């Protein structure tokens, strides 16, 4: 099958790759670019473990063709920390033990960051609705929701 | 393995030429939330994927000369939700669209995709039918307009001709005292497929309902326009008798299947119950 040559931006850096026309963004991230933070849970857009942002919009990378990345900006979990400095959400997830096995965590973090970028002061209901497409089989969600709420409060405090 | 091609044209003409030339093996990619799932499940095997999201005609939200809205068929739920004028004019249409899937799905899923996927339970379609939205399609023989209720032809099937692409939806201009609402019944609280979906669009002048349209989903092979229910509401003060008659008309219009989500009897009864609730919400909004 003829490969497509795609030029895109991933986590702020220009990136080029070859992919098959029907290859998903998730497969390219994991198998061609070595960015294995996004996980394949269901492969059908139900679990959110493969969450990334595409031009700032939260999407499932398993439901996106890699070819669609041409001239777009992709952000993944690998771009979330600033070097060795964790993003406040990452730090709070650690402090409050908002994870157990960790498979859902990259998707949770990417989705939660997309929420806080858009709404720095969400209600608990808003956080729960926003993250409803990110499944976690370990935590029972409460610690995750609390970590996102606490991060939001902390980040609001820091910007005041 | 068959060779698959991917094209992302920037003009409608290019897209239509390529789609028509693919001779039935072409598939249109808007948000991909149905197409990619179906492809990966082996339900469809595209020879050509035409990504239409680089075409401004299908991705824009504009005001028509008559004051109505023109919404591109591939506009994602997350993008339409942010358009405050549209959200004020058509809250019911947005309710239907925004009920589809998670935040991630909303980043991609579109009105055109939801309609053309042809599911009888498509959440945005009853509200589009109630709104009186008109779909503009373009194909090798040119442009034509189809009322949304005439688009579905049965589960997974539409009345679009071979080679035709859904371009945009035209919504009529809003008058004072008009609004809409959509509710669906599902066995859980979020992210499930409708057992019944009901969209209502009302105009109320001086306490009297002067115009109404009712769309009903998941109770027949296609989403239905229920004119008898609308007629029971029109010229009434939306009193109990009128609403009960409209609810009975909705139940009478049902021709549903039995499945794990609901029995024939349940769906038929719930269609009437939902109509009453949705009329209440739409009426409150219309008079706000």
Interface residues (C-beta under 8 A of the other chain):
Chain A: X1 X2 X4 X20 X21 X22 X24 X43 X44 X45 X48 X51 X54 X57 X58 X59 X60 X62 X63 X64 X65 X67 X68 X70 X111 X114 X115 X129 X130 X131 X132 X133 X134
Chain B: X1 X3 X4 X5 X6 X8 X29 X31 X32 X33 X36 X37 X39 X40 X41 X46 X49 X51 X53 X76 X78 X79 X101 X102 X103 X104 X105 X107 X108 X190 X191
